[in-house]
Amino acid sequence: MAEVILTVNTEIGLKVEADVITPDTFAGKNKSDIEALLVWQGPKQFPISAFFDVEGDAGASAEDTSIVIKGDASRVKRIGEKMTAGKITVEGSVSMHVGSQMVGGEILVKGDADSWAGMEMVGGLLHIEGNANDHVGCAYRGKWIGMSGGRIVIDGNANNNLGGGISGGEILVGGNVGHYTGIRQNGGLIAVKGNAIRAVAAEMTAGTMVVNGTIERFSPGFEYVTNESDLKFDDIECPGEFMKFLGDNAITKRPKGTLYVNQDANMNL
């Protein structure tokens, strides 16, 4: 796999819209070609070389292309947007929309990710080793269907509205989540190892959610069914004793959503 290294070469003020940073766009291009690709900063376009030093040539195809981003990319948006194959490794943090509408391939973020990571994702793997801000895997404003495939892994915490409108795929969170996790979930799997605040799985119609920590304010539209132990969803294991609920009865008379809640962490339910 051919490797292209992008190293931030300036302090970025106004955020940069860099949806061209994908293996698909880089494929078949040499160093000079990549340096000439245009990105937006406010109302103006600039070549990538205005913000990044470029090393290496891309592969003949997206599958054969790996992109490594070094330096502070926390003000660079839309990295990996709509990518279909290949790999992107960000050695620090990223701005908004990393992996938005991603179809395939792999993105690894070794720092934190701002809002809308994996928005409306279709396939591939987005792995964030740090924390993620709001709207991970969500539908964009004015839409109802969010992530429909692929996998998002967050080793740290995620903020509000994680998985809003998710209809397929998987979101795995190693830490805690904020408000409205899985709102309008209609498919897929969300598994949270830590705690959640309120409105968990609100307006859920289908899909599965697992919360291994404490839910501060439980959604009233869920009906207890039974207890289950040591859950497993393909290669995803959730050990422990869980209370199984169906819902959200507040939104539909025939709910098909399943919410599993760790019993030891939620003895008040």
Phi, psi and omega in degrees: 000125179287144184241130173247128180252124175251122179242122180302128186244009181205163174279120185269122179270270175298136186298148182258132177268104190241052179292351176282349180278081175217153174301329180297315181288323182286334187307133178080002183254146175267182183305314182295321178298316182293319179301331184274350179300143186261141174233158179264139167226105188063228183272006185238153175255144178223154173291152177308326183296346176288342183236339184226140163277136184249132175233134173091166178249152179281167175283176181291335181224169177298321180299333183262013186239129174240135180243129176243127181249122181246152180094188184275100179257021184289353176241025178246117184262158167068025175296130178076013181297129177063016180295148183246342184195177179085194184217143172233129175241121177254119187278002175221219181261163181229163177273204187289157169067024175296130179070015178299135179055029178296138183253326181195180182086196186218135172238129175242121176250117185275355176242222180261162176234137177283189188297158175069024174299132178065024180304128177052036180297142182250326181194177180093187181232127173243114183243118179249115184282340179260223180257160178234145180276207188288159166066034176296129177066017186275167163285148178284167184302133181090354178246165183245335185259120179264223181306135181239354179189174182086189182220134172245127178241125177240115182287330182263220182263159173234147184272220190278156173061032176297132175069027180297119179077015181301134180240352179189172182083190187221139172236122182241124182242124181280341182245221183262164176232162182268224183273153170060036175296126177071023179300135182061028177298131179228021177167178177076187183228133169238125179233123183241122180281333184261212185264162175227158185265285184210167178056035177295125178061023178301138181064024178291137177240339179197174181094183184226137173230140178233127175239115184272344180258203183270136171261118186294315179227109187282140179291132187284349186270016182249138184250127179293138181244305184192182173251144175224150184244148171048072183289148177215129178234095187056246182267006182259120182247136178232088183288151178126181179259125186236141170273132181258127178237151173246145180177185008263114181294345178286344184246338181210149180278343179233067183292141177243010179276144180239126178242119176257130183233129179300125186292314183298328182274354184222054183292345181279350182283000000 
